Amino acid sequence: TMSGATTFTFSNTQTGGSWAHGFTLYLTGDGNTVAWNGSGTTVRWAGGTAPDAPANGETDVYVFHTRDGTNWYGALAIDAAS
C-alpha cells in the first residue's frame, strides 16, 4: 500500500547465466504518484508509457521481467482490482 509519492527501485538483481528474473507487484494506491526507475534502472512498459498510479483505495497488479538486471519490462496486468 502506497504512503505518499513512491519510487520503486529494482536492485541487487543477479545477472548472467541463462535465466531471467521476474515478479508480480500488487499495489494499492493512496492518490499519490509512483515512479518506476530509481537507482539507474529502466522500465520499458508495454505500450511505451508507464501506467498511472492506482487511485486511492484501488489495487493494480503489475508484472515485471528482466534478463540483465538493469533493463526491466513492465506491464499493468490488472487495473483497479477489488
N, CA, C and O of each residue as an XYZ file, in Angstrom:
328
protein
N       0.845     -1.181      0.000
C       0.000      0.000      0.000
C       0.884      1.236      0.000
O       1.806      1.360      0.806
N       0.588      2.141     -0.914
C       1.384      3.361     -1.007
C       1.140      4.247      0.212
O       0.080      4.206      0.838
N       2.146      5.041      0.524
C       2.057      6.028      1.601
C       2.784      7.272      1.130
O       3.933      7.506      1.505
N       2.121      8.067      0.313
C       2.752      9.233     -0.291
C       3.348      8.880     -1.643
O       3.253      7.741     -2.100
N       3.972      9.881     -2.284
C       4.622      9.653     -3.576
C       5.676      8.563     -3.399
O       6.445      8.591     -2.438
N       5.712      7.596     -4.329
C       6.533      6.402     -4.163
C       7.426      6.186     -5.378
O       6.973      6.298     -6.517
N       8.710      5.873     -5.131
C       9.638      5.494     -6.192
C      10.080      4.067     -5.956
O      10.553      3.730     -4.871
N       9.928      3.220     -6.974
C      10.370      1.838     -6.887
C      11.740      1.707     -7.517
O      11.990      2.226     -8.605
N      12.622      1.011     -6.828
C      13.972      0.754     -7.297
C      14.203     -0.743     -7.312
O      13.984     -1.417     -6.305
N      14.636     -1.261     -8.428
C      14.957     -2.679     -8.543
C      16.472     -2.793     -8.441
O      17.189     -2.282     -9.301
N      16.964     -3.455     -7.406
C      18.411     -3.514     -7.203
C      18.855     -4.903     -6.773
O      18.045     -5.755     -6.408
N      20.171     -5.103     -6.828
C      20.798     -6.360     -6.416
C      20.254     -7.563     -7.171
O      20.136     -8.656     -6.617
N      19.928     -7.354     -8.435
C      19.455     -8.448     -9.264
C      20.651     -9.184     -9.837
O      21.529     -8.562    -10.435
N      20.701    -10.474     -9.667
C      21.793    -11.279    -10.208
C      21.755    -11.231    -11.719
O      20.684    -11.314    -12.320
N      22.912    -11.099    -12.336
C      22.991    -11.078    -13.790
C      23.806    -12.264    -14.277
O      24.460    -12.950    -13.491
N      23.759    -12.494    -15.562
C      24.497    -13.597    -16.158
C      23.690    -14.878    -16.121
O      22.562    -14.914    -15.628
N      24.281    -15.907    -16.645
C      23.566    -17.174    -16.690
C      22.570    -17.179    -17.833
O      22.512    -16.246    -18.634
N      21.803    -18.224    -17.896
C      20.839    -18.359    -18.984
C      19.410    -18.309    -18.460
O      18.533    -18.980    -19.004
N      19.163    -17.534    -17.423
C      17.833    -17.435    -16.848
C      17.473    -15.975    -16.650
O      18.317    -15.096    -16.825
N      16.251    -15.716    -16.294
C      15.750    -14.351    -16.124
C      15.077    -14.231    -14.765
O      14.829    -15.228    -14.086
N      14.786    -12.988    -14.379
C      14.101    -12.715    -13.118
C      12.781    -12.012    -13.410
O      12.650    -11.301    -14.407
N      11.820    -12.216    -12.542
C      10.555    -11.525    -12.679
C       9.802    -11.553    -11.366
O      10.110    -12.347    -10.476
N       8.819    -10.687    -11.251
C       7.976    -10.670    -10.062
C       6.653     -9.990    -10.372
O       6.522     -9.274    -11.365
N       5.687    -10.222     -9.518
C       4.373     -9.598     -9.616
C       4.211     -8.665     -8.422
O       4.546     -9.030     -7.295
N       3.699     -7.465     -8.669
C       3.507     -6.469     -7.618
C       2.028     -6.120     -7.514
O       1.402     -5.754     -8.509
N       1.476     -6.229     -6.330
C       0.114     -5.784     -6.032
C       0.253     -4.461     -5.307
O       0.804     -4.419     -4.207
N      -0.237     -3.376     -5.899
C      -0.035     -2.037     -5.349
C      -1.374     -1.353     -5.116
O      -2.154     -1.164     -6.049
N      -1.634     -0.986     -3.872
C      -2.846     -0.247     -3.513
C      -2.491      1.225     -3.411
O      -1.570      1.603     -2.687
N      -3.228      2.055     -4.140
C      -2.926      3.468     -4.229
C      -3.507      4.284     -3.088
O      -4.406      3.853     -2.365
N      -2.947      5.492     -2.960
C      -3.440      6.441     -1.971
C      -3.656      7.826     -2.582
O      -3.776      8.817     -1.862
N      -3.704      7.886     -3.931
C      -3.932      9.156     -4.616
C      -2.660      9.893     -4.985
O      -2.729     10.972     -5.573
N      -1.481      9.333     -4.651
C      -0.209      9.966     -4.978
C       0.393      9.350     -6.235
O      -0.179      8.438     -6.832
N       1.558      9.864     -6.627
C       2.229      9.399     -7.837
C       3.200      8.263     -7.523
O       3.594      8.048     -6.377
N       3.570      7.542     -8.588
C       4.548      6.467     -8.470
C       5.567      6.614     -9.597
O       5.204      6.919    -10.733
N       6.856      6.393     -9.274
C       7.936      6.392    -10.262
C       8.572      5.011    -10.267
O       8.643      4.352     -9.230
N       9.033      4.576    -11.425
C       9.478      3.193    -11.594
C      10.927      3.042    -11.972
O      11.339      1.927    -12.292
N      11.713      4.063    -11.960
C      13.073      3.924    -12.469
C      14.121      4.487    -11.521
O      15.020      5.205    -11.957
N      14.025      4.182    -10.262
C      15.027      4.654     -9.320
C      16.343      3.911     -9.460
O      16.370      2.792     -9.972
N      17.420      4.509     -9.019
C      18.743      3.892     -8.927
C      19.256      3.342    -10.255
O      19.852      2.265    -10.293
N      19.028      4.074    -11.342
C      19.622      3.707    -12.618
C      18.918      2.614    -13.396
O      19.374      2.257    -14.482
N      17.829      2.071    -12.887
C      17.115      1.044    -13.630
C      16.237      1.687    -14.692
O      15.905      2.870    -14.609
N      15.873      0.913    -15.670
C      14.987      1.366    -16.727
C      13.831      0.378    -16.827
O      14.046     -0.834    -16.852
N      12.616      0.889    -16.884
C      11.458      0.027    -17.105
C      10.884      0.362    -18.475
O      10.515      1.505    -18.746
N      10.815     -0.633    -19.318
C      10.211     -0.497    -20.646
C       8.796     -1.061    -20.536
O       8.599     -2.258    -20.323
N       7.823     -0.170    -20.686
C       6.422     -0.531    -20.455
C       5.746     -1.036    -21.713
O       6.020     -0.549    -22.810
N       4.871     -2.001    -21.559
C       4.010     -2.432    -22.649
C       3.232     -1.212    -23.133
O       2.634     -0.504    -22.323
N       3.231     -0.958    -24.420
C       2.552      0.212    -24.959
C       3.405      1.462    -24.949
O       2.997      2.482    -25.504
N       4.604      1.415    -24.322
C       5.538      2.529    -24.364
C       5.392      3.581    -23.283
O       6.232      4.476    -23.196
N       4.363      3.512    -22.459
C       4.128      4.526    -21.430
C       3.781      3.858    -20.109
O       2.992      2.915    -20.065
N       4.377      4.355    -19.038
C       4.064      3.821    -17.706
C       2.598      4.097    -17.373
O       2.090      5.178    -17.674
N       1.922      3.143    -16.762
C       0.525      3.373    -16.366
C       0.450      4.361    -15.208
O       1.422      4.550    -14.477
N      -0.696      4.980    -15.051
C      -0.924      5.856    -13.905
C      -0.914      5.031    -12.626
O      -1.217      3.838    -12.642
N      -0.566      5.672    -11.527
C      -0.629      5.010    -10.225
C      -2.083      4.676     -9.905
O      -2.995      5.361    -10.368
N      -2.301      3.627     -9.115
C      -3.682      3.303     -8.745
C      -4.306      4.433     -7.929
O      -3.631      5.078     -7.126
N      -5.577      4.658     -8.139
C      -6.297      5.689     -7.390
C      -6.419      5.281     -5.919
O      -6.138      4.140     -5.552
N      -6.830      6.206     -5.112
C      -6.984      5.960     -3.681
C      -7.886      4.748     -3.433
O      -9.053      4.752     -3.825
N      -7.350      3.719     -2.785
C      -8.110      2.524     -2.459
C      -8.160      1.465     -3.549
O      -8.604      0.345     -3.296
N      -7.712      1.796     -4.762
C      -7.671      0.814     -5.841
C      -6.395     -0.020     -5.748
O      -5.362      0.466     -5.287
N      -6.469     -1.277     -6.189
C      -5.287     -2.124     -6.263
C      -5.037     -2.480     -7.718
O      -5.920     -2.993     -8.406
N      -3.811     -2.200     -8.183
C      -3.382     -2.587     -9.522
C      -2.379     -3.718     -9.391
O      -1.680     -3.824     -8.383
N      -2.308     -4.564    -10.410
C      -1.366     -5.678    -10.426
C      -0.419     -5.465    -11.605
O      -0.853     -5.324    -12.748
N       0.879     -5.445    -11.310
C       1.922     -5.226    -12.304
C       2.798     -6.474    -12.394
O       2.989     -7.184    -11.406
N       3.326     -6.731    -13.591
C       4.253     -7.842    -13.799
C       5.544     -7.261    -14.369
O       5.513     -6.435    -15.282
N       6.685     -7.702    -13.820
C       7.999     -7.216    -14.248
C       8.904     -8.381    -14.596
O       8.806     -9.455    -14.001
N       9.793     -8.164    -15.570
C      10.703     -9.206    -16.048
C      12.013     -8.547    -16.490
O      11.988     -7.473    -17.090
N      13.162     -9.182    -16.200
C      14.454     -8.710    -16.692
C      15.339     -9.895    -17.052
O      15.205    -10.984    -16.493
N      16.244     -9.664    -17.992
C      17.255    -10.674    -18.329
C      18.642    -10.214    -17.922
O      19.554    -11.032    -17.808
N      18.821     -8.898    -17.698
C      20.154     -8.397    -17.375
C      20.238     -7.649    -16.048
O      21.318     -7.195    -15.672
N      19.119     -7.509    -15.327
C      19.129     -6.836    -14.036
C      19.072     -5.332    -14.104
O      18.920     -4.686    -13.067
N      19.186     -4.746    -15.276
C      19.148     -3.292    -15.439
C      17.943     -2.858    -16.239
O      17.242     -1.925    -15.846
N      17.691     -3.514    -17.350
C      16.559     -3.193    -18.214
C      15.392     -4.104    -17.859
O      15.460     -5.320    -18.035
N      14.338     -3.507    -17.364
C      13.150     -4.248    -16.940
C      12.028     -4.023    -17.935
O      11.938     -2.961    -18.550
N      11.170     -5.028    -18.094
C       9.960     -4.922    -18.888
C       8.787     -4.987    -17.924
O       8.719     -5.878    -17.078
N       7.864     -4.039    -18.055
C       6.730     -3.978    -17.143
C       5.411     -3.943    -17.887
O       5.316     -3.434    -19.004
N       4.393     -4.495    -17.241
C       3.045     -4.462    -17.823
C       2.034     -4.350    -16.694
O       2.188     -4.980    -15.648
N       1.013     -3.554    -16.907
C      -0.121     -3.499    -15.985
C      -1.014     -4.675    -16.336
O      -1.656     -4.687    -17.387
N      -1.054     -5.666    -15.451
C      -1.826     -6.876    -15.724
C      -3.300     -6.702    -15.363
O      -4.176     -7.176    -16.087
N      -3.578     -6.022    -14.242
C      -4.956     -5.799    -13.795
C      -5.072     -4.376    -13.278
O      -4.264     -3.942    -12.457
N      -6.071     -3.650    -13.754
C      -6.311     -2.279    -13.335
C      -7.522     -2.229    -12.416
O      -8.586     -2.746    -12.757
N      -7.365     -1.612    -11.259
C      -8.466     -1.386    -10.319
C      -9.120     -2.688     -9.859
O     -10.344     -2.821     -9.889
N      -8.297     -3.645     -9.435
C      -8.838     -4.891     -8.881
C      -9.549     -4.584     -7.567
O      -9.173     -3.656     -6.851
N     -10.569     -5.362     -7.261
C     -11.268     -5.144     -5.999
C     -11.388     -6.443     -5.231
O     -11.950     -6.463     -4.136
